[in-house]
Amino acid sequence: MRNLRSLLAVSALTLAASCALLSRPHRPPHAPKSEAANVKFPWGWPRERVTLPGVWLRAVTMALDDYLPEEEAERALGKGAIAACLARRDSYDVDAFAWTPHGESDAGEEEADHDGGSSAGADAGYDSSTAQPGMPRNPPVIYVAINLIVEACDFGESPPVDVGALYAIDTVNWRVLAIHH
């Protein structure tokens, strides 16, 4: 009986260790300490900066994780320079915005209600020294547009025109509502 318990304990530890070795790291790679020691941080706040409230950052991250999973760059390594470039997140621009149904679009036309009327009061904005004027803090739906930076990849004479997507992210239940390619 004692040998059985020892065997089970060793088996459990072996299984746990093998699972730990097979799992992907959840943190990005870090520079060596020797290199990190040479980095100088600014004192105070810079004049030019971008502040993304947590809700907005989470919505953008969800859309990017769905459109271009991080492991996609690893899969594209042996498939040529264009495939590798298209698989890199830094080859894309991302815009995030809240849209008010039954309001006027930028073109001045009446828009249809695409999110079931859940955005009531979403464009009220909030007052913060770091927020963009009129930017709502917690809209129920955040739209995330992912667009290829054509200059990021060397396509030759015919760059693709159909790369990217527009996501509607539900920030109440944290799910992708819809995708328009």
N, C-alpha and C positions, 0 to 999 in steps of 0.2 A: 504494500500500500504506500509505503514511504517512497519507494522508487517511482511509483506512478505519479505521485504529487511532484516529485522533482522533475520527472519527464514532462509533465504538463507545464510546469513553471518555465522550464527551458524552452519548450515549444512556443509558449506565449511570448516570451522575450524575443525569440528568433523571429516570430511573425511580426511583432511590433517593430523590430529593427529593420526588417526587410521592407515593410510598408513605409517607414520613414525615409529609407533610401530611394524608394520609387516615387515618392510624392514630389511635386514641383514646389520650388520655393515661393513663398507668398510675398516676399519683399524683393525690390529691385537690387541689382548688383551694387556694391559699394566700392569706392576707390580704396586703395591701400592706405593705411594710416600715414605713411610717409608723404603721400601726395595730398591727403586731406589736411595735413598739418600746414601746408603752404597756402591754403585758401584763406583769404581775408574777407570778413563779412562787413557790410556797410554799417555805419553808425547812424541811427535814425531811419526815417522813411524816405524813399526816393520820391521825386515828383511824379514820375511816370510809372504807373503800376496798374495791374488789373486785379480786381477783387471779385472772386466768385463765391457767393454764399454757398453753404454746404449742399442745399437742395439742388442748386444749379449744377454744381460739380458732380453730384451723384447722378443726375439725369444725363449729363454729357458722358460720364464714364459708362453708364449702362448702354447708351447708344453705341459708343465705340467698342465696347466689349462684344456686342452683338454683331456689329458690322465687320469688325476686324479684330478677332481674338488675338491675344498676344502671341500665342503659339503659331499663328499664321506666318509670321516672319521666319520662324525656324523651318517651317514646311517649304517655304519658297526659296530656300538657299540654293538648291541645286537646279533651279528651273530658269536661270538666266537673270540678267540685270534688270529687265523691265518687271518681271514677276517679283523680284526682291524689292524693288522700289515701290510697287503697288501694295506690297504687304507691310510696309513701314508706316506707322501712324504719323510720323513727322512729314509724310508726303501729302497730308490732308489739312485743310482749313476746317475749323468747326465753328459754327454759329449757333447760339442758343437764344431762343426768344419765347415770349409768351404772346399769345394771340387772343383777342377778345372776340368771341362770336357776336353776331348782330351789331358789329361795329364796322367802321370803315377800314378798308385795307389801305396799304400805301398807295394803291392806284386810285383810291377814292371811290371804289365801288362797294356796294353792300355785299358782304360775304355770308355764306351759309354757315349754319351751326354744325361744325365738324366734331365737336367733342361732347355732344349731348347737353350743352348748357351748363357744364360743370365749372366754367370759368367766371362765374359771377363775382365781380369785385376783384378779379385777379390783376387788373391793371391799375389798382389804386396806388401802387408804389409804396415805398417806405422811406423814412428819413434817416440817412446815415451818411457820415462823412466819406465813407468808402464806396457807397453804392452809386450806380449810374442813376441820373434823374429819371423818375418814373418807373424804375425797374421794380417789379413786384418781388417781395421776399419769398413767398411760398405759393406760387400759382399751382393749381391742381393739375395742369398739363403744361409741360415744357416741350417745345419743339426744338429738335436738334438737327441741323443741316450739316452733313459731312460732304465736303467737296474736294476733289483732287486738285492739288497745286500742279498744274501741267508742267511748269518749269522744274519741278522736283525730279522728274524722270526724263531720260533721253529717249523720246519716242521716234525721233527722226522727223519725217515730213507729215505724218498723220497721227496726231495725238488723239486718244480716245475722248469722246464727248459724253459718254454715258456712265461715268464712274462717280459714285456717290449715292447718297440716300438722304431722305428726310424722315426723321423719327418723331412720333408723338409719344412722350413718356408720361405715364400716369404717376404723379408724385404723391398720391394718397395711398395707393396700393402697391406702388413701386413695381410696375410692369410696363412692357412695351405695349402701347395701345394699337399702334398701326405703323407701317413702314411704307413710304412711297419711293420707289426706285426710279 
